[in-house]
Amino acid sequence: MSRMSPVTRVLVTDLDGTLLGGTREERRRLRDALARHPEVTLVFATGRGLSSVRDVLRDPLVPRPRWIIADVGATVADGADFSPVDPLLEQLRAGWPGPARIRAALRRFPALTYQFGVVQEGRCSYHVAPERLTREVTDAVRALGCGWEYSAGRYFDVLPAGASKGNALRALAGKLGWTPQQILVAGDSLNDLSLFRTGAHGVVVGGAETALLDAVAGDPLVRRPRQTGAAGIHAVLQDLGWVGPDPDRPRRRHSVVVAYHRPPMHWTGTRWQPPSSPNGILPTLTSAFADGLPGVWVTALAGGDREAPRPHPTGLPLSLVPLSAEQWTGYFHRACKETLWPVLMSEPARSVPDRHAWAAYRAVNARFAEHITAEAAPGATVWLHDYNLWLVPGLLRGTRPDLRTGLFHHTPFPAPEVFAALPVAAELRASLACLDWAGFHTDAFAERFRRTLGQRAPRTEVHPLGVDRAAVERLARLRRPRPRPAAGRVVLSVERLDYAKAPVQKVDALDRLLERRPELRGRLVFRLVCPPPEPGITAYDSTRRQLEQRIAEVNERWQQGRWRPVDYLPGSLSAAAVVDEYLTADVLWVTSFQDGMNLTAKEFVAAQTALPARTPGVLVLSRHAGAAAELGDAALLTDPHSPEDLSTVLARALTLSAAERRARMNRLSELLGRERPADWAARIVRAIRDSAPEALPARTGVS
């Protein structure tokens, strides 16, 4: 074989599930794109034997390869005439004992089923269940001087010690003078992993084996498009600029790209489930897109959601970022909730630095940046949400400086000296300085951000978020308020389990109040609706234990007959059920140590004022919640850092006259306003778009 001159680009791709995956139209587009770009040399890297590859090539949608790596890397052949590349075969099959000896040695393992119907050269292929692939089996293979590959939870290939798809590619590249920078490898299963270890560019197509995704997590050279099969390869070839756009179907890119790590639905194992409460950014984004916000929503598809059937039922323009359960745990459960969240709550002593978790955080942020880059039109507006994507601005600045990038913080932002307690503070500041715009709920949080970044701070604005008041009012008008409990007064808290919400301190305050005000015993119920965190998050375990212990102690101390002072519901409620709770409550008790906004307080006002004939309840609101900056002393403000204040303010709320309650609620209703979440979202997008001094010309054909 003569040495060839270097080629410009090389695509090395697996067949089944990769090049052969997807619809016939998607495969046609990839075939035609390669035909338009003959400078891209095509190499098959497959577990099939050469005779099976011949059968594949009878399909007119399969492009002709220049070279073939077959038999899981034990064979290399010329794609023109299928002649073996003998020097490479000798190198890859060195020490191969032959199939007869291997089959004889492995006959003692009945769990191995030999694939008699598969033509094999330089390998022996078996089927075996994962739990039956034991150390004894693999030791027997090594004793023969062989290696092995296992993939898709079924396929077990015994190979020469030096054979693998990756080793075959290295040998072929060395012979032909290719460098890793010239090569893009594509695969979908674990037996493709060695290709991704060659230092080449990589693409793991959508729907790939989870074990492969886990193995390449964090590799900046590996791209993970949402498209499956041929469409995934085609998308990455276009992103790399190796092939041009499909002339009869230009790629649609978006003028607005929204990125938030949480999807609007999750898979329960049997069905898609919407959020259990109308709180937060999820319903805001859902409403905004439903009401005409242009663009696409980039979000994670993690854990059990990856096993759900497609398509998702939201009808929203979602661009899903597949993440393994392990990646999600390191990123969200550990880095976000154990390292960053305590600092955001101004409790840096609770922060747990973890380099492995931070590596997952970096990797997931890189995945999001990659997806955003692929979705964004030239000069597009990118709207990021919250601390979970803090590294994305820096990544985008390096790859897409044409984008205008804004980030809205729904959480509090800590003081500069608290932020500096993070070991990764410098890395985060460098990325946040790449923003064009940053948004906050309050002036105080915005000012902390400015002081943290100093002269590098981007344009920073305050845009408090409201609730979908019309939706809450519709639910309230459809409900029949439940009869009040025999105990009389109901004090309500609806909040996720989190030490930042001060749940233990509230139970302590109730205990103190009942001790001082004996007339309230038997006449007051504190209903605490407190959904647990996502399974796998351990940051709140001690809070849960303390809370449940204090509830048991207080209930045991004060119970009278069937009455107990604390009614604890450690679960989620539907939106309608939450509104029922709002309508029944005499007091909504919000006591956050820190809170970006607290939309529960606003929902309570919306529900209570939907039925004006009723005597309204009272809002007791933490001074440290963002909502306090808007609602002010129309609510009764309390300081959860003061046990005395918690008890005193609650006692006052229970004794307000009907006239004062109505006056306060009327004022809260005025302050709440009626801006739709979709209007708020449109205002933010305009602010980000206007943040850069220069304006790029609009591009036609984008959404």
N, C-alpha and C positions, 0 to 999 in steps of 0.2 A: 504494500500500500504506500503510495507516494505521499509525501507531506504536502498538504494543501496550504494555500495562502490564507491568512486569517480572515474570518468572516466578520461581518458587522455585528450580527445578533444571532443567538442560538436559543430556541425554545425546546426544552427537554420535558416531555410530558408523559405521565401515566395515561393508560387508555381507559379501562373500566371505571366509571364514576367520575372521570376527569375529562379527557378529550372526547370520550363517547357519551358523556353525560349531558343532560339538557334536552330541549326540544329539537326537532329536526331543523326548524328555522334558525335556532341559535347555533347549531352546528354548521349550517350553511353559511352563516355570517362569518364565523371564524375561518372556515375553509376559504371563503372568498377574500377575507382580509389577508391571509397568508399568501394567497395567489397574487394579490396586488403588491406584496412586499417580498420579492424573492431573496432579498438580502437577509431575511430571517430564515435560518436553517432549522429544519424540524427534525427532532430526534424523539423516537418512541422510547420510553423506559417502562417496561411492563413485566408483569409476572407471567404472561402468556409465553408459550413457545413459538418458534418461527412459523410453524405450520398454521397455528391459530392466528397469527398476525396476518398471514396471507388471506385467511378467510375474512378478517376485518376489512382488508383493503378492497374487497369486492363492493363495499358500500360506497357509492359515489360521493357521499358527504364527508368521507374520511380523507384528509389530505395525505399525499405521499411523503413518507419520511426520507430524509437523506441517510440517516443512520438508525439502527435499531439496537437497543439494549433489551434483551429478552431474558426469560427464565430467572426473573428477580435479580438480574445482574450477572448471571453465570455465562451469558452469551452476548457477543457483540457482532453485528453483521452489517454489511453494506445494504442500504435500503434500495439501491438500484437493482441488484440481482440476488439479494439474500445470501451472498457469499460470506462465510465467517471471516472475521478479522483475526487470523491465526495468532499473530504475536500477542494480541490482547487476550485471546482465549487461553493461551498457555499460562499467561500471568494470572488470570482470574481463577483458573481451575487447578492451580498448583496444589498437589497433595490430595486431590480428589480420590477417595477410595473406590468409587463406582457404586451404582445403585444396588447391585446384588448384595454387596457387603453391608450396606446401610440397612436395607430392608431386613436382612437376616438379623442384624444386631438389634433392631427396634421391634422385631416381631413379638417380643415378650411384653410389649405394652399394648394391651387390647383397646385402650382408649384412642389409639392412633388408627385412623382409617385411611389407607393409601388410596390416592386418586388414580385408579386404573384408567379412567377415560381421558386423562390429560397427557398429551405428548410432552415429555420432559427431556431436557438435555442439561447435564451438569447439575442436576438437583433431584431431590426426592420430595414430593409434595403430599401432605396429609391433611385431613380434617381432624380437629380436636377441639373439644369444648374448653373454655378458659380454665375452669376449675380442675380439669384433667391434665393440663399442661404443667406437670410437676417438676420440681428440681431434679428428681431422678431421671426424667426424660431428657432434660437439657444437658445433664452431666453425661449421659450416655452418648449424646451427639458430640459433645466436646471430646470425649474419649476416642472418638473416631477421627479426630483432627478436623472437624467440620464446624461451621457456624450455622445459624438458623435465623429465620424471620417469622414473626407471628403478626397477623393483622385481621381486622374485622371480626374479632372474636371467634375465628373459625379456622383460618388458613395457616398451616404450619409447614414452612419450607426448610428443608435441610440443604445447606449449600456448602460449596468449598469454603475454606476458612477465609479466603481473601475476596470472596464474591459478595457484592451487594450492588444495588443500583448506583449508589454514590461512588463506590470504588470503580465501577465500570465507566462512569462519567468522567472521573478524574483521569483514568487511563486514556480514554478517547480524547479528552481535552488536551492532555499532554502531547498526544501524538499529532493533533491538528493545530496546536498553538493557540487554543482558546484560553482566555482569562476568565475568572469568575464574574467579572464585571460585564462580560459579554453574554452571560447565560441567565436565562430565566427558567427555573424548574417549577413544575406544577404537579400536584398530587392531591389525594384525598384519603389515603389510608396509611397505617403505621409502616407498611413495608416501603413507603416512599420517604421515610424519615431520613435515610442516609443521603438522599438527594439534597435535603435542606441543610446538611452538615458540610457541604462543599464550599460554602462562602459565596454562592451565587445568589442572585435575586430569587425570591420564591413567591409562589401563590398557592395557598391552601384554599381550594374552591369551597363555596357554600355547601353545607350538608356533609362536611368531611367527618371522618371518624374522630370522636372526642379525644382519644389518646394521642392522635397526631396534633390536634390543636393545643393540647396541654404541653406536648413536647417542644413545640416551637414558640410557646408563649414568651413574649418579651424580645423576640428576635426582630430587630428593626428592619432586616432585609426581607422579612416575610410579610406579604400582604394577604388579607383575608376578606375578599369581597363577599357580599351577601349573595351574589348570583352563583348558581350551581354550574358544574360541568363546563362546557365550552363557553358559555356566557361569562363565567368567572375569569377564565383565561383571557378572553377577548377584552374584558373590562380592564384588566391589569396591563395588557399589551398597549391599550390606548392611554392609560394613565402614565405609563413609562415613555410614551411617545414612539414606541416601536412600530405601531401601525396607526394609520390615520383613521378619521371617523368613517363609519359606514356611509357611503355616498347616498344610499337610498333610505337611510334611517339615522339621521344625526342623533348623537347622544343628547338626551335632555338633561340639562343642568339647571340649577335653581338659583334664583336671585336672592332668596332668603333660606338660610339653613339654621334650624333651631336644634340645639343639642342639650338633652337632659338625660341623665343616666337611667331614670325610671321610666318604663313603658306604661301606657295608660290601661293596660289589661295584664293580668297574669293567669297562668294555667294552674288550676287546682288539682290536676290529675284526671279530671273528668270533664271540665268545661273551662272556658275563659271567664274570668271574674273581674268586674270593674272595681275601682277603689271602694272600700266600705264606707267611706265618709267623703263629703264633697269638699273637704279641706284641701288647701295646698295648690301647688303649681300644676298638678296633673289635670284637674278639671279646668283650670285656666287655659292651658295649652289646648286641651281638647275642644273647649268652646271657641277659642280663637281660630283654630283651623276649620272647625265646622262653620264658622261665620265668615270665612273667606280669606284668612291669613294665607298669603301665597307661600310656596316653598315646600320644605320637607323637614321631618322631625327625625333626627338621628338619636337612637336610643338603644339600650342594651337588651340582648336576648340571652338570659343567663339561667343556669340551674335547670329546674324542671320545665321552664318555659321552652327550652330547646327541644323538648320531647313532644310538644303540642302539635296537633295537626295544623296545616296551613290551608287557607290563609287566615290571618287573625281577623276577628269580626268588627274591628273598630271603624273601618272605612276611612281611616286617616292615612295621610301620606308618610308612612313610617319607613325609615331606613335602618334596618336592624343590625346591630354589632354583635355577632355571636361570641359568647364568653363561656368558658367551661366553669363548672361549679367551683373548681379550685381557684381559678382566676378571680371569680366573683368574691369568694371568701377572703382572699388576700387583699383585694382592692377595697371592697365595701365593708365587710365585717371587721377587718383588722385596720387597714390604713385609714379609712374614712372615720370609722366609729371609735377606734381605740387611740389613734394617733392625732388626728386633726380635730375631731369633734370636741374633746375636752378643752382644747385651746380656744376654739370658737366660743365656748361657754365660759371663758375666762377662768378655767380651772386647770392650769397647765400641769399641776401635780398628778392629775389623773392620766395624762398622756403617756402612752406606751410606745416608744419608738421600736420599730422592727424592720430590719433591712430587707428581709424577704417580702414582707407586706408592702414595703415601699417600692420594691422592684415590680410587684404586681400593679401598684398604683401607676407607676410610670408606663408600664406596658399597656394598661387599659386606656390611659390618656392618649398614648400613641395610636391605639386602634381607633379611638374616636377622631383624632386629628386626620388619620388616613381616610376614614369614611367621609368626613367633612370635605376634605380636599377633592375627593372623587365626585361629590354631589354639588359643589359650589361652582357657579358660573363665574367668569371673570368679573372682578369688582363686586362680588356678592356681599351681602350682609350676613354675618354669622352671629347668632345670639346664643351664648352659653349660659347655663344655669348652675349656680352654686359651686361650692368648694370642691365638689367631686371631680371637677374638670379644670382645676387650677393650672395644670401643666399644658393644656391645649393651646393657650395663646402663644407661648413661646415656640411650640412646634409649628404652628401655622405661620408665624412670622418668618421662619426659615424656609418653608416650602411654598407658601402662598402670600407673599407680601402685598398682593393686590386686594386682599380681602379686608373688609372693615369688620373688626371683631369686638363685640361687647359681651360683658358678663354681668348678670344680675345676681346679687347675693340675697337669698331669701333668709339666710341665717344672720345672727349678729356678726360683727367683725370686731376682733379683740383689739385692745390697746397695743401700741407698737412694742412695748416691753414684754407683753405676753406673747405676741406673735414671735418675737425673737427667741422665745424658749424652745421653739421647734428646731431640731438639728438640721432640718431641710429648709429653714427659713430663707436662706440666701437663694436657693434654687427656685423657691416659690416666688420670691420678690422679682427675680429676673424674668420669670414667665409673665407675671401680672403686669410688669412694666411694658410688655408687648401689646397690651390691650389698647384699643382706640377709645373705649368707653367703659365705665363701670357704674352700675346702678345699685341703690340701696333703698330700704324702706324709711330710714330716718337720717336726719342730719348728723346725729351723733356717730352712727356707724360709718357714714361717708367720711366724716372728719378723721376717724381712727384710721381708715384706709389711706387717706391722703398723707397722714403723718407717718404711716408705716412705709410708704413708697417714696416720700419726700418729693424731690424734683422730678422723679421718674413717673409720678402718678399720671394716669391718663385723665381725660375729661371725666368728671365724676358728678353724678346727678342723683337726686332723690325723687323716687316715684313710688309712693306707697301703693301696695296692691289691695284691692277690695275683694268682695265675694260676688258671686252671681246672685244678686239679691232677688231678681225675678224668679229664679229657680227655687230658692229657699222659700219665698213667699207662696209659690204654687204648692209646694209640699205642705206648708203650714195650713193653707186654706182647705186642703183636701183631708186633713187629719181631724179626727175627733179627739180633743184633749182628754187624756185619761183622768179618771177620778184621782183626787189627791190621796196619798196614803193616809191611813188612820193616824199616823204620827203627826201629820200636819205639815210643817215646813220642810221643803226639800232644797238642799244645797247640792249643786251639781258641778262636777268636773268631768270634762271629756278630753282626754289627752293620752298620747302614747306613753308607754312606760319609759321614763327617762329621768335621771337624777336632776336634770336641768329644770324639770317641771315642778320640783319640790313636793313630790307626793307624800313622802314620809313627814315632812314638816307640816303638811296640812292635817294629817292625822294627829300629830302632836298638838297642833293648835286646837283641834276639835276636842281633844281630851282636856286641855286646859279650860276651854270654854264651858264644858259640861261640869267641871269641878267648881267653877266660879258661879255658874248660873243654873242652879238645880232645877229651876222651873222649866228648863228646856229638855230635861231628861224625859224620854218617852214622847216628845213632841217634835223632834228634829231628826232628820235622816240625811246623812252625807252620802250621796250616790256617786261613786267613783267609777266611771267607765274608762278602763285603762287597757287598751289592746297591748298584747306583748309585742316585742320587736320581732323582726323576721327570724325564723329558725336559723341558728348558727351564730347569731350575734351574742357574744358573752359579756360585752362591756357593761350591761345593766343587770347582771345576775345578782350582784350584792345588793343593788337597789331593790330588786324584786323580793329578795329574802327579808330585808329590813322592813319593807312595806307590809308584807304579809304577816310578819311577826307583830308589828305594831297594830295592825287591824285586829288581829286575834286578841291582843292584850286589851285594847280599848273596848272591843265588843264584850269581852268577858267581864271587864270591870263595870260597865254601865248597863248591861242588858237587863231588861225588865220583862218577864214573860216572853212573848214572841218578838218584842221590839229589840232591835240592836241598832246602835247609832251609825255604823258604817255599812253601807250596801255596796259591796265590791264586785264589779263585773270585769274580769280580766279577759275581755274578748272584744271583737269588732262588732259594730252595728251598721246596718244599712243607713243610707242617707235619710230615708223616711223615718227610721227609728230614732236617729239622732235628733231630728226635728221634733219628734214626739217628746224627747227628753227636754229639749229647750222650752217647749210649751208648758211642761209640767213644773219646771223649776221655779222656785222663788228667788234663788240666787245662783248665778254662774260664778264660780270661784276659780279665777285664773291667777296662778302664783309663780310664774316662771322666774327663775333666777336670771335667765337671759332668754330672749326670744326675738327673732328677727321681726315678726309681726304679730302672730297669733290670730289666725283667721276664725278660730272658734268664737272668740269674743264678738267678732263682726256678724257671724252667722246667728248668734244668740239674739243680737239686736234685730236682725232682719226677720227672724221668726217671731219674736215677741211683738214687733210692730205690724206684722201682717194681719193681726186680729186686734184692732184698736179698741174694741169694746171690753176687752179683758183688762183687769188690773195687772200691770206689767211686773216683771221681776226686776232684780237689781244686778248690775254687773259690778263685781269686785275684780279689779284688774291690777296686775303687778306693774309697779312703776318701771320695771326693767323690760317690759314687753314693748315691741315696736308700736303696737296699737295704742299704747298710752300717749305717744307723741301726737296722735291724731285725735283721740277721743277725750284726752285730758281729764279734767275733774268732773265731767259729766258722768263718768264712772266713779265708784269709790276706789281710790288708788291705795294699794297696800305694798308693803316691803317684805318679801319673803325672807330676807336676811334677818328680820327682827321677829322672834317668836311672839313677843308681846303685841306687835302691830298686827300680825296675822289674826290673833284671837280678837283683838279690839275692833278691827275693821269688820270682821265677820259679824260680831255682835251688833255693830251699828247697822249693817245691812239688814239684819233680821228685824230691826225695830223701826225702820223708815216708815213713815206714814204713806198711805195710798197716794196722796197728792204729790209728795216728793218723789215717790217712785215714778209716777207718770211724768212729772216734769223732767226728771233725769232721762227717762227713756225717750221722750220727745226730742230732747237735745241730742242724744246719741243717734237717733234716726236722721236728724239733719246733718250731723257730722259724717255719718256713713255714706251719704250720697247714693247715686245710682249709676255710676260709671260701670259699664259692662267689662268683664275681663278681656273680651276681644278688643275693646277700645284701648284698654291699658296696654295690651300687647302691641297693637298698632303704633301707639305712642312710643313705646320702647324701640321698636324697629326703626321708626323715623329718627329717633335720637342717635342710634348707632350709625345709621346711614349718613347722617349729617355731621358725624364726629370728625371725619377727615376733611382737611381743607380743600383738597382737590377732588373733583368729581369725574369719575370715569364715564364714558358714554354708555348709554343703555344698550343691552344686547338683545336682539330679537330672538324669539324661540325659547325663552326661558320662562319658568313659572314664578 
